[in-house]
Amino acid sequence: MQEGLLIYDKSVSGRRGYTLPDTESGETELLDMIPDQFRRNEDAELPEITEPETMRHFVALSVKNHHIEKGFYPLGSCTMKYNPKRNDAAASLKGFECHHPLAPCSSSKGLLELMYGLMSDLGEISGFDQVSLQPVAGAQGEFAGLLIMQAYHRERGDSRTKIIIPDSAHGTNPASVSSVGYTTVQIKSNEQGIIAPESVAEVMDETVAGMMLTNPNTLGIFETHCKEIAEIVHFHGGLMYMDGANLNANMGIFRPGDVGFDMMHFNLHKTMSTPHGGGGPGGGAIGVIRELGKYLPYPVLEKDDKSELFFNYDRPHSIGRLHSFFGNFANMVRAFAYIRTLGGKGVRRVSENAVLNANYLKELLKDSFDLPYAGHCMHEFVLSGNRQKKKGVRTFDMAKRMLDFGIHPPTVYFPLIVQEAMMIEPTETETKETLDKFIETMRTIAKEVEESPEMVTGAPHNTIVKRLDEVGAVRNLDVCLRS
Ligand SMILES: *Cc1c(COP(=O)(O)O)cnc(C)c1O
């Protein structure tokens, strides 16, 4: 155990951070009313420490870990951008935070207006007719979408069993497929890193319920044939699902609903300003074409004939409920604040800058590392550490070395179709100076691989913990700090 991690280590008998007034006699009487069996016999074992020492302790702990408020975080596929603090402040407004989820619609008008406004904004951004805010993660949005596909086919007496997924897809796609009882048909990306319509045509038939496609895909490349692919899938009666996790590249530029997708999920926590990582809470809203609206999870927020908002529970075709109440409301507030403060043009600028930043990095790094899919990228791109591997240094080592420079490594070893992959997503919130520092760091590491590889294979050198037993950490998950 590292010294100083436990606040108890700093405890000195008699120190106080905060002094409560002596209990007055009336209050003592109240205390006397607590039955003996509910009282503790000994004092609670609390650390005895002053207030400034307490502050310093927790601030010191917070900078031992890496986070977006400390440094660059180009974790591909995750959109780890800086999220404006004002959106957190909006989500913490008392009227939102303290509102009871069981309060009647008549006393929840402001909240319902916000949800309705967000549903309409998401519909506008994606090109879909109806939106449900209920799913609480991208993965749950996928699950909802696939249940909708299933309900749609069942209603037609059609017992299809398969879903087509590209080999570049995120792992949640096949996992969602098997969660609803379908099986995955995997197809290969071509040399340009995208799906050719012919590969879909080869496997598409009347046993396939639909196809999931991520656009831009996890290689950061735009799937230029998505319209043609949708036509093939529709021709055989299937539906098209878009994994919208990479929406940060598309906003105001490309609307999936316009090119033949039937449904998609949004990752509100990635694209629309909820700080994430560590497992939640997320927002995985879904959008669908009009024909599929009746299957959305209930209750559905609708306007009655007097234009008053209410939750409609009478939805006989609905796939059911996916989450308690109406989803993660605080994520909705942040997403709404994000969209409305940026406006239509601002939202588009986000995507343009995300794409520009990624291309800038790609162009200036492609000489130092292998770039398996050259050409224009969208908001992220994938390098390969194959050249360095030949010198005995793996991508894993280089990722650890980046920590020494105060940079979070990119996503590594994903997507699976690139050997020694490094998937880099700078996001739009970084300055040119930060991007330049990243380029310089990556070039320094590439040089070290040539000249002093042990510097890289022995990394990290400056972090509080060195190489961790990652397999052990997964098998024996114990996040409780003990001395
Ligand atoms: C993050 C991600 C998902 C899953 O979303 P969660 O909100 O983490 O469940 C799905 N697909 C892609 C491409 C992603 O990047």
The ligand as an ORCA input file, in Angstrom:
! r2SCAN-3c Opt
* xyz 0 1
  C     -19.246      3.377    -26.461
  C     -19.738      2.610    -27.624
  C     -20.850      1.759    -27.513
  C     -21.510      1.427    -26.204
  O     -22.015      2.517    -25.517
  P     -22.121      2.522    -23.916
  O     -22.815      3.806    -23.631
  O     -20.734      2.430    -23.390
  O     -22.950      1.326    -23.536
  C     -21.304      1.144    -28.668
  N     -20.691      1.326    -29.844
  C     -19.618      2.134    -29.999
  C     -19.003      2.308    -31.356
  C     -19.096      2.792    -28.878
  O     -18.020      3.579    -29.015
*
